[in-house]
Each structure stands twice: as structure tokens, then as C-alpha cells.
Amino acid sequence: MIRQRLTGLAATVGIAVLLVGLPALLLQVGLGNLPTITDWSDVVALLLRRDDGTLALVVIKALGWVTWAMLGALILLEIVTRIRGVQPRDLPGLHLPQVAARQLVAAAAALFVALPGPTLAYADPLPAPASIATVTAPPAPQVTASHTAPHTVEDTAPPVQTRQHTVKRGESLWSIAAAELGNGRRYTEIAALNTRLLDGKGDDFLRAGWVLALPVGGTDSTTNQAPTETYTVREGDTLSEIAHDHLGDAQAFPKIVEASRTITQPGGRHLTNPDVIDVGWTLAIPQPRPDTGQNLAPVASPTQPTRDAVTPEPVVEEPVTHELPAPAEPAVMPAASPVPSAPEPAPVQTTRAVEAADTSTVTVDEAAPIPGWLVPGLVGAGSLLAGSLWVALGHRRAAQLRARRPGRMIATPPPALDPIDKTLRTEGASAALDVAFLDEALRRLASRRGRASEPMPHLAAVEQADDVIRLHLADPADLREPWRHAPDRLRWELPIQSDLVEVGPLDGALPAPYPQLVTLGLDEGGHRWLYNLEEAGVLRVIGDPDRARDFVRHAAAELAVHPWTRDVHVECVGIAAEAVAFNRRRVRHHDTADITAHVIADTVAMIDRTREAGLDIHTGRATLLDDPLWDSRLLLLDTDRTDLTEQLARLLNDQPRQTGTALMMIDVDGGHEDIDAEVLRVTGDGRLQLPGVGLTLTAAGLTARDTAGCAAIFAQADEPDVEYPQHPEPAEGWRAHTNQAGQLLPEHIVARDQVPDEPVTNVLPEIDEVYVDAAAVTPDDLTALAPHIPESVRELVEQDDPTLDDDVSTWFDPSCDLPKLMLLGPLTVRVAPTGT
């Protein structure tokens, strides 16, 4: 911070010297006796005679004034545009001085702003220890420590080429992306290139005349990812049926929608609503790209490892041996089986090439400022939970909306829940894509392995970065293209840009292969780490009591809402009671540990099932499609030790990968210390350490209060509809006769089934049977939507709202330039004069 302040001070002094000092200096420079010039002959004579320095001084002084005027104007332009929050247009021929002025003003601004800027990072993660655990292959799984420094990977991304676009009146980021890039969904690319100008603002803050940077390439990049074939809609078709017939999965209809958005249909219409397609429309059906073997080039050593001589039968395809570089993080996630009766190794200190800031006294809460409304447990390491919560909440709210009765509204969450609701909207909406990609990739992997009768890889952990997901296996395995592997065959990665159809088919009846994947935390590179609790078997969470319970509570919440945890049964004893509201079928809470006996009985039954099938639990889920009993169990204990706890721990350790059960004990007081278990240490500053692995992360965690708040939002989504509120008193004009939805108050209407005693009007004047027979309405709907309106009330409303008729005419006027929002039928929004 001090260095930036000094730089800002120097830049400010430089600006002052240029704007004030330079003209003062020029004014002090004398010109001597200037020659008299009356005509061109005097000019020629002046240029031809020997100069005594006077002419050179005049030229230098004139250039000085021109330079001062140009730089002063550019500096003032940069200052004004920064104050207004806009980006100035590049001036032709002045690129270099304009860049210099921009950098000078930006450096000077450091003196007047608070540093550092707001960020969502919690703290600088601790240096990754060099002690990395690896796993040897069978016959006997062993954990050996390799004290070698981790390899580093240099992240090099080519600079993005951009072009400029001047914002016009009525444009939004979506409309610009649709017009300039070919797909409105690419608006995020425009936002990413203009972060300084937009400063986190949305479409409402776009101003006509702003100059935005757009990525070079005017067409949607997604159109080059896969070929398509056309299909003409026939009577009775639905998108789900078309997706089932052509893509093999009825749930893949969004791919058809996305590929067909730009096709102009009869009448100039476009496919915007998946529920509305007409006979004769042309749809684009995405097709898998041809397997050329060149989609993913090797990224590491040209020397590729040899394969094992024995491969599973039958072998349908040859594995592709793409290699990936060793990451800067721990080289491999070891097998979750702990080392019996071995002391916990002390982490080996690593030597950093650059000086690192001392963070020993920095806590997670103090590390960086965050917005006051942001819920820490749902961002950063908790963003994946926010994504699943957002999707699950959306499903509940959609069901709530479908059950809403005409003339009534959905109650809004109370203000106390606004921070959680806003956090889910901002963080969950984007993280939901990460959730969906990871879930589908692992399901397709299982489907492909199962159809080929190949064993599933023993997954220890998943590392999720912005551009790739990386599987850390407990034992070496061979995966097929598009997966890329490291030489040890323990790490396999899949780029986010990959076409998931290439990973394998998607079978909706297939259970998730790894249902107990939960988030551990974030590493220093911002990568999210998920741990397979089934592979670990028995775990002890030690360290700070509050942080340890927050971590376990976060795990329970994830298991309640993640899409891959559908078949998990979580039994919580003394912990995470708040998470039950998320999903009562998956999560149950108990005050005593008596449930342990039932967990043991279910575990023994699963062991018998896996032995009879001759498969481990993960391969069983991928192979036996018709057997629905490959469920999973997790017992969370925050209670005193019992004999049943010891019995379950021994059972899980003796039968690895055969039980489908995991045991996680909160052991902050050391009561379970002698139980053979994987150790997770949560420190008071929010770090999660795996001593047996040498991995340190910023821990995921969710407080009891935040968990209860999320549960309250879920409960509110199950509430019935309510009446629209009235306008606050004193209400004047037409508001005195209506509620906040514009409906006439009950005292001003006459029910449809009543005989009016004065002249009335009605928008639906026929008897109820006419409308009930012709439309999907009930008599109760008609009573709410179309009551009788007395003529006296009509005259009163028209008197209090004299522009009502003009407003209605303007609404139906096709040339109207005002924005329109239609809520009856398919949701339609028309913005600005473009009419889009």
C-alpha cells in the first residue's frame, strides 16, 4: 500500500508540474529582440540568414506550448471521464500521449482511493507444504511420503483481441451481445472486458455514447463446437420428445433451444420459449463432433507412459494417453485410507522464490473487506453450495408460482433474509453452471465405463478450476478421451470447453457414481477442492470447535442439495439440525447416537451386496442399472464416544470401497483420537489442513445462523399465496380504489354470482360455462379475474385517472417506444425503440 501511495504522490506531482510548472517556465523564457516581419520576403530573409538562437528559441517555445496544451487536454479528459465513470474514446493520431496521460492519471488516483479494493478472497492461503503423499498400486494399498517440491505450471493466456462499440440509446449488454457476437448469452464476455467502466453495474447503468470493448469475432463461438442437423416440427412434437429421439436424453432439450435461437421461423418469429414450438418450425439438432483424435493435444512431456499389460474385458475403446503437466498444488490426492497408528507428520516448509507477506496474524474474517450483505459461507469455498441452493430454491419457487391462485401474489421474503437471497442470486446463479458441469461429467464417465464393463476409478478428490476439472485418484487408472492424464495416471483432467457428449452417454436412470463429494475449501490458486467421503471412510474433524462445526454443517448442507447426492442418507447426531429443512428425505437429525445401530445394519447389507456382485460400490452404481439399492450413508457425530461408534469405524476400515458408508466425527476434545481415521484439522483462522496429505486450504464453512437463514428462505418458498397489499394511507386518486397490483378493492366490485342492483360492466360478460368450456379456467378463477364493475365505480376511476384511456391506447400501439412487460401468458419483455 505504501508503495502505491508513493507512486500516486509522484504521479500527482508530475501532473502539477505539467499543468502549472511548464507554462510558468515558458512564460519566464525571454525571446530577445524579435525581427520585424511585414511580408513574405522578410520571412525568407529570416530563414536564410545566420540564426543567433532567437529563431530556435521561438520554435522551441511554440512546441512547448503546443505540447502543454495537448497533454493538459488529455489529462483533463482522463480526469473528467474517471469522475463520470465512462471510458474515453481513443483519439486518432494521439494513441501514445493518450496512453501516457491515462497511466499518469491512474497512478495519481492511487493517492485518493482506499487500498486494497474490495475482494471476495478471505486470506492469503498458506504456502503449500512440500510433503506430498502418493499411493502405490495393489497388491496392498500403502501411503508413502514423497518429499519433493511440487512442480509448477506457468499460466500463459494469449491477450484477448478487442474491437470497439459505441452504446446507443436503449441498448443492453444482452442486445449488444446478440447483435455483435451472435448470441445474447455472451454478454458476460463483454462485461469481463469492461469491468472498469461498468464497475459491477448492470444494464440499467449503460449510457448512450459509452464505448465498450468487444471480443474480436462477430459470431457465437459455440456454433463451432459441434455440427448440427435440421428437423422440421410436426404436429404433436415437444422439445423433450425431439431431444429423446435425436439426442437420447429428454433432458437435453436446452441444447436444441440454444442451437435454434438464431433460426428465423415462419412469420419472423424465433424460438425463445421451450414450451412454445409450432408446426413447420425448423430446429437445429446438435450432433457429436467426429472423433479425430486431435481435440486435445498433449500438454506435457512427449514421452507417454506405457499401459498395463492386463486391461479389463471387454475393451471397447483404446484409452487416449494425453498427458497433463504437474500442477503447482499437491501432485496427487492420496488414498483416503489412513495410516494405522502412525503419528501425524509435520508439514515440510517450502522455499518461496518471492517474498511472501506475513499472514500469521491475519484471520479469515479480517483478511479482506466484503460487502455487508454478502454471506461469507456462500462465497469463495462455499460458492458450489450457493449454486445448488439457488437451483433447488428455483425449483421450489417455480412450484410455488404454479400453485398461485389468480388475483393473489407470492409473499416476498422478509427483509432479514435479503443478504442470503442476494448472495444466492449473485453467487449461486454463476456457480450453478459449475455444479451442472461436474455432475454431468461424472455421470457420463460412469455411464461409459459401465457400458464397457470397466471398473470405475477410485476417486479421492476433485480439483475444480476456472478452465478445468481435475480428478485425483487413489489408484492409477486409464480414462478415455477427452480426459488427459499425468504420467503417474493418478491425475486426470477435463477442460471446461470440452463437449460432454464425448465423455460418454448420459443415462438418466444411472445413479451418481460418487454421491458423497463435498467441498473442502480453496487452495492458494483459487481452485476448489472436493473430497470423496466414501473413499475416506472414517474421518475426524479436529481443531477450533466453532470452525469445525461450521465445516461439518456446510458438508451436510451440500449433501442435502447437490444433484449428485440424490441417493445419500445423512444422519446428523447433535449437529446440522438446521440443514434438515433443505431436504428432509436426505437429511435427518437425531439427539442421540442410537441411529448408529441402523447405520451398521445397512452397511453390513451393502457389504453383502457388493460381495455377491463382485464389484466395488462405485462400479456397482455404474454397472447395475436395474438395481436401485446402491444408496449411500453418512453418519455425522457430535456426541460422546460409544461402542457402536468404534464398531462402525472398524467395519468401514476393514471393508474399504464395499460399504457405501462414511463416518465423520467432530473430535475437538480428542475423545476419538485412537480411532483409525483420516484427520481434518480446522484452525481458528479458517484454514483446513489434511496432515496426512500435506494440503492446506481456506476451509468451507456455514454458521448455524446462516444455515437457519437459508432454511427460512426455503420454507418461505413453500408458503401459500397471499393477497396483494393495499397502497399506504393516505392513498389519493385512483390508488384509493385499488391495491398495489391495480385491482379494484372488494368494496368496489360485485361478485359474478351475485345479481347487481345497478348497471355494471364486465370484461368477460358471458356466463361462466362459456369460458370454462373454452379455456383452462375455473369459476373461482373467473370470480377473481373478472368481477362485475358498477358503472358508478367506472366513472369514479376514470375521473381519478384521466390518462387511463390514453395509456391503454399507447400500450397496444405497435409503434410505441416505451418499454413493455407482459405477464399474461409467456413472459415477454420489449425494451426501447428496437422493440426486441
N, C-alpha and C positions, 0 to 999 in steps of 0.2 A: 504494500500500500504506500509506504514512504517513497519508494522509487517512482511509482506512478504519480504521486503528488509533486515530486521534484520535476518530473517530466512535464507535467501540466503547468507548473510555475515557469519553467524555461520557455514553453510554448507561448504562454501569456505575455511574458516579457518580449518575446520575438514579435508577436503581433503588435504590441505597443510601439516597438522600435520601428516597424514597417509603417504603421499608420500615422505615428506622430513624429518619431525621430527623423525619418527620411525626409519628409517635407521641410522640417526645421533646418536640416543640414543643407538642403538645396537652396533654401532661402538665404542662408549665410554665405553661399558661394557667390562671389562677385564675378561680373563678366568683363570688367575693364571698359575701355573705350570701344564701343561697337561702331563699325563703319556705317556711313550713311548710304542707303540704297534707294535710288529713285526709279530705276528701270532695269531691264534685263542685262544691259551692258555692265552695270555695277556688280550684278551677281556673277557674271562671267569673269570679270576682273578680280573679284574676291576669291574665286575658286582657283584662278591661275597663279596668283601671286604667292610668295612665300608666307606661310602662316606663322604667326608669332605665338600660337597657342590659344588665341581668342576663339577661332572657329571651332577647334576641337572641344573647348570648354562649353561652347554653346550646344554642340551636338550631344555631348555627354549629359549636360543638364536637361536637355529636352528628352533624351532617352530615360533619364531618371524620373522625370515627371510622368512620362507615359507608363513606365513600369510601376510606379507607385499607384497611379490611377487604376491600372489593370488588377494588381494584386489586392488593392484595397477593395475594389468592387467584388472580386471573387471571394475575399474573406467575409465581407459583409453579407454576400449571398449565402454562404455556408452557414453563417450565424443565424440569419433570419429563417432559413429552411429548417435548421435544427430546432429552433424555438417553435416553429409551426408543426414540426413532426412530419415533414414531407421530404421527398428526395429530389434534389435539383436535377434538371436536365443537363446532359453533357453538352458543353458549348463547342461547336466545330472550330478546330484550329487551336483550342486552348486546353487540350487534354492534360498536358504536363503541368502547367501552372494551376489548373483547377484541382488536380490530384494533390499537388503540394499544399494548396490552401485548405483542402478538405482534411488532410492529415494534420496540419497545424491546428486547425480548429478542434478536431477530435482530441488531440493531445491536450489542448488547453482546457477542454471540458472536464478532464480528469481532476482539475483543481476545484471544481464546483459541484461535483456529484459525490454521493456516498458510495464508497467501495468497500467490499465487493458487491456486485449486483445480486439481486435475488436469484436463488437457485434451489432446486429440489434435492440436492445432494445433502446427505446427513453429515458426513465427516469424511476426511481423507482416510481411506482404508489403510490398514496396517500393511507393511511390506509382506509379500508372500514368502513364507519360510522356504528354505531350500530343501527341507526334508520332505521328500515326495515318496509316498507309499505306492508300490506296484504289486501286482498279483501274478503269481506263477500259474501255469496251466496245470490241469489234473496230471497225475492221479490224486494228489492231495492238495486242496487249496491252501496256500500259505501266503502270508503277508510279509514282504521283505522291504526294508527301507533302503532307498537309493539316495545317497546324499550328494546329488549332483544338482548344479544350478539349473533352473528351468530355462528352456530355450525361449528366445524372444521372437516375436513376429513383427515385422515392420509394416504398419498400416499405411499403405500408399494408395490414395484415391485420386484419379485424374480430376483436374479442375472442371467444374461444370460450365459449359459454354452457354451464354445467355444472349437474349435479344430484348429489346425494349417494347413496352406497350403503354400508351397513354390512356388513362382511365376516362371513360365517357360517362355522362350522366345516366344513372340507372343501372350501371354495370355492377356485378358482384364477382367475387373470386370464382364462383361456380360458373357463371355465364362466360367469363373470360377464358377459363379452362376449357369449356365446351367449344367455344368459338375458335380459340387459338391452338389448343392442344388436342382437340378431337374428343375429349371426354371430361365432363364436369367433375368426375371424381379425382382428377389430377390437380384440383385446386390446392391440395396440400403441398405440391411441389412449388407452386407459386408462393405460398405463404412461407415456405422454408427459405426461398431465395430473397425474401423481402422482410426479414424479421426486424431489422432496424426501423424500417418505415412503418410497418404495421404495429410493432411493439405489442404483440399479443392481442390486438384488436381484431374484430371480425368484419363481416361485410358492411355493418352499419357505419363503419368509420372510413370506408372508401370515399374519396373525394374526387370529383371530376378534375382532371388536369394532373393528377399524380402519375408518375412514371414508374411502372413496375418492371422488374426483371423477369423474363420468362425463359424457361429452358429451350434451347435450340431444338427444333424438330416439331413440326406442326401437327403430327398425328399421334394418336394414342399408342404408347409403346406396347400396350397389352395386345394390340392387334397383331403383333408379330410373334406372339408367343406360341400360337397354335393355329393350324388351318381350320377352316370351318366348311360345313356343307349346309345347303339351304333346305328348308322344309316349309311347305305350304299348309297353313292351318285348315283343318277340316271341321265339319260340324261335330260338336261333342268333345273336341280336344280340350285338354287342360295342359298347362306347362308341366305339372308334375308327371302326367302320363307321358308326355313327349320326352321328358328327361329320363323317365324309366325305360322307355322303348329305345332311345338312342344313346344314352349315357350309362344305362344300367343302374341308375340311382335316382329315385324320385325326388330326393332332397337336393339334387344338383341343378334344379331349375334356375337358381340365380345366375349360373354361368350362361344359360341361354339368354336370360334377360340382359345381362351385361353385353353379350356379343351382338344383340339385336337392337340396342338402343338407337343406333345411328341409322337404321334402315327406315326409309320413309314409306309408310304404309298407305293403302288407298285412302284418299281424302286428305292427304298431307299429315296424317297422324303418326305418332311414334309410340313404341312400347315403353310405357312408364310405370304402369301398374301391373304386377304379375297376375292379378286376378282378372284382368280385362284383356282378352285377345279375341279377335274377330275372324270369322271365316274368310279365307283368302289372303290373310296376312302372311308375309314371308319372314321366317325366323332363321337365324344363324345358329347351327349346332356345332359347338367346339369339338374338334377331333384331336386325339393324341398326336403329338409330333412324332415323325418317323424316328426310329431308334438308329441314329447314325453312329453312335459311339463317340461323338465328338462334343456332346453337350457340356461336359465338364472335363476340362483338361487337367492333367496332373499339376499340382501346385508346389511340389516339394522335390525331393531328390529323384533323379531319373531312375535310380535303382529301385526296383519294386521287390517286395518280399515274396518268397516262394510260398505256395499254398501247402496246406497239409495234404499228405498222400491220401488220407481217407476222408471222403466227403459224404454227407447224408444222402440216402437214397429215398426216392428217385431225385436226381438232379435235373431240373428242368432248364436252368439257365446257368451260364458260367458267370461267376462274380467278376465285376469290374474292379481293377486294382488301382483306382485313383488314390494317390497319397495326399495327405494334407500336412501342413507344417506343424511342428510342435508349438502349442500356444504359450503365451507368456505366463499363463496361470499354471497350476499344478498339472503335470503331464498326463496324469490318469487318475480317475477316481477309483480307489481300490475296492475290493470286495467288502461288503458290509459286515462279513463275519469278523467279530473282534478277536484279538489275540488273547487266548486264555492266560489269566494270572500273569500278565506282563505289565510292568509299570508304564505309565503314560510317558512317552518320550518328550523331552523338552524340545521345542522348536529351535532349529538351527538358524542363526542370524545370517541374513544375506547382505552382501555389499552392494550398495546402490551407486550407480555411476554418477548420479546428480544428487545435489544436496536436498534432503527432504525436510519439510517443515516439522517441527516438534509438535506432535499431536497427542502427547501423553496426557495432557490435562484437558483436552477438548472432548466434551461429551457429544453424543448424537443430537441432543436437544439444542446445544449451543453452537453446533458446527456451522450452520448457515441459516439465514433468515428465510422463512417461508410465509406465504400468505396466511393471514389469521384464520381464514375459513377452511384451509386445507387440512385434511385429516391425515396425519403422518403415517398411520398404519395402512393406508390405501394408496400410497405413492411409493416410488422407489422400489424397494423389495416387495412391497405389498400391491404393486400395480396389477399383477396377474390375478390376485383375489378381486381387485376392483373390476377387472374385466368380466370375470364370471358373475360377480354380483350384479353388474349392470345388465348382462344378458338375462339372468334369472329374474331380475326386477322387471325388465321389459316384458317378459312373458306373463308375469302376474298382472302388470298394468294393462296389457292387451286383453287378457281375460276379463279384467275389471271393466274395461271400456265396452267390451262386447255385451256385458250384463247390464250396462247402464240403461235405465228406462228413459223414454222420451221426455223432454222437459226437465230433466234433472242433470246434475253435474257430478263429476268425480271430486271428492274432497281433496284439497291440496294439503301436502304435509305441513305440520306446524313449523313455525319459524325456527324452533330449536333444532330441527333436523336439516336446516338449509346447508350447513357445512358438509354434511355427509352426502346430501343429494347433489350438491355442486361438485364435490370431489369425484363422485361416481360418474357424473356427466363428462367432466374434463379428462379424468384419467382412465375410467373404465371403458369409454367408447373406443379409445385407441387400443388399449390393451386387449380388448375382446378379440381383435384380429390375431394377436399372438396366441391367445388361448385356442382359437379355432385352428390355426395352422399346426400347432403342436399336437393337438388331439387327432386331427385328420392324418397327419404324417405317421403317427404311431399306429393308428388303426389300419392304415393302408399297408404298413410294414407287416403287421400281424396277419392280415388277410393274404398277402403274397407268400409269406413263409408257411402259413397253414395250408394253402392250396398246393404248395410244393412239398408238403410233408417234411419241412425243415424245422429244426428246433429254434425256438426264439432265443435271441441273445440275452445274456444275463445283465440287465441294465442296473447299474449302480446309481448313476446321476445323469442329469441333463443340464447342459450349459446353454443358455439362450442369449444370443447377442442380437444386435440390430439386423444383421445380414445373414445369420446362420444359426442353426441349432446343432449342438454337438452332443452325441451320446458318449458317455463314459461307461465302458463295460467292465464287469468284474472278471470276465474271462475273454480271451481272444475269440473273435468270430469273423465270419465273412458275410458282408451285406452286398447287395447288388446295386447297380447304377439306378438312381443318380447319387447314391451315398458315396462319399470319398473318405479314405481312411489314412491313418498314420501308419508308419512301418510296423508298430507293435500290434496293430489290428485291435487295439483296445479303445481307440477313439474314432468315431465315425461322424461326419458332419454332412448336413444337408443345407445348401443355400436357400435363403428365403425366396429367391426368384425362381426356384425350381417348380416345374409343373408337377403337382402332386399325383396326377394320373400316372406318371412314370414310376412313382414309388410302389404302386400296386393298386389293385381294385379296392373299392370301398364297399364293404358289406355291412349294411345297417343292422343285421342280426348278430354280428360278432361283438362280444364284449370287449372293452378296452383291455389291452394286454397288461398294462401297468397302472392299476387303479389307485395306488397309494403314492403317486408322485405329489410331493408338497414342496413349497418354496423354502429354501434355507435362508437365502439372502443374496446380496450383491457383492461381487468382488471389486477390486480397485479399478478394473476396466469398465465397470457398469454392467457386466454380464450377470444375468440372473441364473442362480443355481437351484435346481430341483433335486430332491433326494427320493429314492425309491425305498419307502419304509419296509415293504415286503422283503426286499433283498437284505436290508439291515437286520430285520428280525426283532432284536431286543435293543432298546435304546434307553440311555439315562440322560436326562436333561439336568445339568447342574449349573451352579453359578449364582448370579443375582436372582433372588426369589421372584421379584416383580417381572423382570425381563424374561425369565424362564417361563413363567406362566403366560405372559403375553405371546411368546413364541408358540407354545402349545395351543393356545386359544386360536392363534392365526392358522395353525395347521388344521384344527377342527373345522374352522370356517371354510377353508379351501375344500376340504373333503365333502362339505355339505353342498357346494355349488359347482365345482368343476365338472365339465361334461364327461371326463373320463372316470369319475368316481361314482357312476350310477349304481354300481353293484357293491359299494362299500357300506359296511355297517360299523359305525363308530360308537363305541360305548365309553362315555365320559364319566369318570368317578371323581367327584369333588372338584371338577374343573370344566370350563367351557359350557356352563349351563345356558349362557346367552346364545350360543350357536345353534341350539335346538330349533329355534324359530325359523332358521334358514331352510331347513329340510327335515321335518320330523320323521320321515321314513328312513333317512340315512343316519341321523344323529339322535342319540338318546342320552339322557343324563341320569345318574344314579347317586344316591347319597352314601351307599356302602359298596364294598367290593364284592358283594355276593354274586354279581354278574360274571365274575371271573370263572366260576364253575361252568356256566353255559358256554363261555368262550372256549374253554378247554375241550368240552364235549364236541363243539362244532369243529375245532381244529383237528381232533382225532378222526372225525368223519372225513374231513378233507384229505388227511394223510392216507386213509384207506382208499379214497377215490383216486388219488394220484398214483398210488402203488398199483392199483388194479389196471389203470390205463397205461402205466409205464411211462408217464410223462411228468415233467415238472409243471408247476402251476401256470407259468406263463405260456408254455407250449400248449397246455391243455386248453387254455382260453382261445388260442389261435387255431386249434385243430378241430376240436369237437363242437361244431356249430350247433348241433341239436341238443346239447346238454346245457341247461340254463343254470346249473348249480355250481359254477366256478366263481362263486362270490368271494368277497374279501372282508376281513375283520381287522379292526384296530381297537385296542384297549388303551385308553388314556387314564393313567392313575396319578392322582394327587392325594394319596392317603397312606396310612401306615402299612408296613410290610406284613404279608400273610404267607402261610404255607402254600396257598394256591398260586400266589404270585411267583414263588420260586419254582413250583411245578410247571407253570406255563412257560417260564423263561427256559427251563431245561428242555422242554418239549420243542420249542422253537429253535434252540441251538443244535439239538440233536437231529432235526429234520429240516435242514435248510431247503428252501425253494419247493417244499412239498405241502406247506400249511396254508398259504394264503392269509396268514395272520401276522400282525406286528404288535409289539408291546412297547409303549412309550411311558416311562416313569419320570415324574418330576422328583428329583432327588437332591434338593438343595440342602438338606440336613445330613446327607451321607448315609441314610438308613438302608439303601440298596447297593452300597459300594462294592460288596463282594459278589454281586450278581454279574455273570459274564455278559457284558453289553457294550454296544457302541456308545461312546461318550460324546455328547454335545454340550459344550460349555458356553453359556451366555453371560457376558460380562456386564458390569454396571453401566458402561458407556455404549452398550448396544452392539457389541461385537459377538459374532458366533464363531467359535473355534471348534474344530474337529481335531483333537490332539493326535489321534491315530492316523490321520491323513496329512496333517500339516497344512490345513486350509483354514483361512480366516476370512470372514465375510462380515458385511453390515447386515445384522440379523433382521429377518422379518418378525413382525410382532403386531398384536392388536390388543389394545387395552379392553378391560371389561366394559368401560363406559362406551367406547366406540363400537364394540360388538353389539351392545344393547341398542345403540342408536341405529345401526344397520338393521337390526331385527325389528325396530319400531317402524322403519320405512317399509320393510316387507309386510309387517302387519297392517300398515295403512293401505297398502295395495290390495288387501283382502277386504277392506271395508266396503259396505254398500254405498250406492249413490246417495246424494243429498240434494236438497232444494237449492236453487240459486239464491244468493243473498240479495237483499234489497239495498238500494242506494242509501248512504248515510244521511241522517237527518241534519239540517233541514234540506229535503230534496225539492228542487224547483223545476218548473217547466215539465217537459214530458217525462223526466225522471221521477216525478212524483206519482206517476201512474204505472211505472214498470219496475221490474227488478233489474239487476246488473246484466242480465242476458237480453234485455229488451222485451221480455214477456210482460203482458199486462198482469197486474196484480189480481188475485182472486176476486176482490170486491168489484172489479170492473168487467167481469165476464159472466156468461151464463152457460152452464153445462149443456152438452149436446143432448143429453137425455131429458132435459127439462123443457117445458113449454114456456117460451118467453112471453112476458106481458107487455112488451114494447117492440117496435121494429128492430131487427137485428140483421147483421151481415155475417158471412162465413166464407172462408177461402175454400172450404170443402162443403158445399151446400147440400149435396145429396145425402141420402140415408146411409148409415154405417155399412150395411150389407154390400153396397155398391163398391166401396173401397176395400173391404175385407176380402171380397171375391177376386178383386183385380190386382191387389198388391199384398206384400208381406207385412201387413199391419193387423193390429188387434183393435177392438173397441176402446180399450184403455189407451192405446197409442193415439187414437183419434181424439179422445177426450182431452189429452194433454196438448196435442199439436193444433187442433182446430176447434176451439170452443166458439160459441156464439158471441159476437161483439155487438152490444147495443149501439144504435145509431147515435145516441147522445154521447157515448164514450168516444166513438169515432170522431165526432165533431170536436170534442174536447182535446183529443190528441192532435188533430190537425191544426187546431188553434195554437197549441203549445209548441208544435214543431212545424213551423210554416214551410220549411225547406224539404219536408219529407217526400213529397211527390217528385221534386227535382232530384233528390238523392237516389230515388228508385229508378228514375229515368237514366241517370248517369250510370248507375250500376249495370243496366242492360245495354248501354250504348257500346257497340263494338270498338268505337274509336276513342274510348275513354283512356286517358293516360295515367289514371290513378292506380295504385296497387290494389289488387283484389285477392281475397282469401275466401274460398268456397269450402264450407264444412259439411254440406249435404251431399251424400254420395261420395265418390272418390275425392280425396283431399286434393284440391287444385289451388295453386298459387300463381298469380300473374303479377309480375313486377315491372314497373316503369313503362316507358313508351314502347319498349321492344315487344311487349305482350307475351314474353316467354315465361 
